Amino acid sequence: MKPIGTDPRILSLAAEVAKSPEQNVPVILLKLKEIINNTPLGSSELKKIKQDIYCYDLIQYCLLVLSQDCSRIQGGWTTISQLTQILSHCCVGLEPGEDAEEFYSELLPSAAENFLVLGRRLQTCFINAAKGEEKDELLHFFQIVTDSLFWLLGDHVQLIQSVLQSDHFLHLLQTDNVQIGSTVMTMLQSILQINSGDLLRIEGKTLHSILDEVVFKLLSTPSPVIRHTATKLLLLMAESHQEILILLRLSACYKGLRSLLNKQEPGTEFSQELRQLIGLLSPKVYQEVEEQKLHQAACLIQAYWKGFQTRKRLKKLPSAVITLQRSFRSKRTKMLLKLNRQKEEEDQRLQLQLQRRRAMRLSRELQLNMLEIVHPGQVEKYNREIEDKSALIIQKHWRGYRERKNFHQQKPSLTEHKAAVTLQRAGSPMLDVTSRELHAQAQERLQHYFMGRVLEERAQQHREALMAQISTNIEQLLKAPSLKEAEGKEPELFLSRSRPVAAKAKQAHLTTLKHIQAPWWKKLGEEAGDESDVPKDELSVELGTLFIGGTKPP
């Protein structure tokens, strides 16, 4: 998928490459250098240009050109060296997007391999060259290629391991030429300074070959430049990795290396690095290295053990967290339930208070209404009745409380009595004669109880009748005229206990009849229970003809 908003220069260049003959393509691709150099370094515009170059396959074209024979390319090594710079600059900082797998797994390894192949070709041409000017020019091109390779490896460190294991790189390192060897070892030193860990990940045979070549150049090359570079490189490798130091100290291949280094006559420019290397290979330093190795091994074991313990605790952590969360939620639920229960109890208490106040208010309103209905002469009587009922209610509640209290106090003794009765009943069976006697006693007590209950009921009825009679007499006396105003037989109505009752009944009967017989228009605004005055002549009846219970006829 082509990017949106592609730089017109890239579009024009890609179209020109597609239309031009094959021999003109390398020269056309050199225009990329001008485009890249004219763009600010590290800007987003440069990153977008690199993406456009990759999306339009211009990087792939550069790679194809570098794999061709240099004699067929217009401009020769000059064009090739510039294309290596363009290729490395385009690959550094590039974000391939959707084609990332192809870029990292195919294009980058091919580019690094082509750089090494070009280095070997330049090495061969340099050795076979006769003129000094030609050698200097080829050496300059070789340095450009190695710098491009180093620039590429600096951004893509995953290529270092494959470069170190390449046969082309080992062949470049094994050269006898001073200039080529110094350039290659300098590049190797720079690579190890970027990431020295890849040196131990290469194959053992390749690692031994590199060490052999560096040691050989240090001991056998007369050039002080090569020896200085080899010393720094070997010191860097020994200081970075204890495995390499132990290999140099114990391996049979490097036996006597320390003594050979002591025989060297180092110059002032690298005598310090040589003394450091000899000090690393000394037995004392070796013992320290061994102790340090044991210390690191102990630290590694502790780290693994602590990691195992930490992972074990982390595995248990979810269950612990779940348990903690469950406990917290349970506690929170209980607290919420308790708060809700307390709130409900408080609401119920307030509702009960409101109900009690409302009931008290209604009771008082009823009392006031009753007081309005009751005759003024009956107010004291009504108040006494209310006080009596209140006293009875208070006594009832007090007696109930006292009896319940006594019952709770006597409950243990009753329980013991029942237990004793149960044990006695289970221990000695009762005889038939004793059982009959107990039954007879129970029947007799039950009979006395029922007889006493009947008498109490009769006495209660008699009391109620007397109370009714007294109430009627009081009401008749209140309504009766005074003795001075009494006429006829009115005083005789109160001679007997039953005559006032009969008079009251007759008055109520006549009142009801009069109300029924009255025309409808007189009943407007009246109630059926309202009393009206009855003429005295209607009340003058012969009381002797009435049956009055409890009295004898005169």
Sequence and secondary structure as in RCSB ss.txt:
>XXXX:A:sequence
MKPIGTDPRILSLAAEVAKSPEQNVPVILLKLKEIINNTPLGSSELKKIKQDIYCYDLIQYCLLVLSQDCSRIQG
GWTTISQLTQILSHCCVGLEPGEDAEEFYSELLPSAAENFLVLGRRLQTCFINAAKGEEKDELLHFFQIVTDSLF
WLLGDHVQLIQSVLQSDHFLHLLQTDNVQIGSTVMTMLQSILQINSGDLLRIEGKTLHSILDEVVFKLLSTPSPV
IRHTATKLLLLMAESHQEILILLRLSACYKGLRSLLNKQEPGTEFSQELRQLIGLLSPKVYQEVEEQKLHQAACL
IQAYWKGFQTRKRLKKLPSAVITLQRSFRSKRTKMLLKLNRQKEEEDQRLQLQLQRRRAMRLSRELQLNMLEIVH
PGQVEKYNREIEDKSALIIQKHWRGYRERKNFHQQKPSLTEHKAAVTLQRAGSPMLDVTSRELHAQAQERLQHYF
MGRVLEERAQQHREALMAQISTNIEQLLKAPSLKEAEGKEPELFLSRSRPVAAKAKQAHLTTLKHIQAPWWKKLG
EEAGDESDVPKDELSVELGTLFIGGTKPP
>XXXX:A:secstr
   SS  HHHHHHHHHHHHS GGGHHHHHTHHHHHHHTS TT HHHHHHHHHHHHTTHHHHHHHHHTS GGGSTT
HHHHHHHHHHHHHHHHTT   GGGHHHIIIIIHHHHHHHHHHHHHHHHHHHHH  SHHHHHHHHHHHHHHHHHHH
HHHHH GGGHHHHHT HHHHHHHT   HHHHHHHHHHHHHHHHH TTHHHHS HHHHHHHHHHHHHHHHH   HH
HHHHHHHHHHHHHHH HHHHHHHHH GGGTTHHHHHHT    TTTHHHHHHHHHHTSHHHHHHHHHHHHHHHHHH
HHHHHHHHHHHHHHHHHHHHHHHHHHHHHHHHHHHHHHHHHHHHHHHHHHHHHHHHHHHHHHHHHHHHHHHHHS 
GGGHHHHHHHHHHHHHHHHHHHHHHHHHHHHHHHHHHHHHHHHHHHHHHHHHS   HHHHHHHHHHHHHHHHHHH
HHHHHHHHHHHHHHHHHHHHHHHHHHHHHS  TTT  TTTGGGGSSSSHHHHHHHHHHHHHHHHHHHS GGGSTT
  TT      HHHH   GGGS  TT    
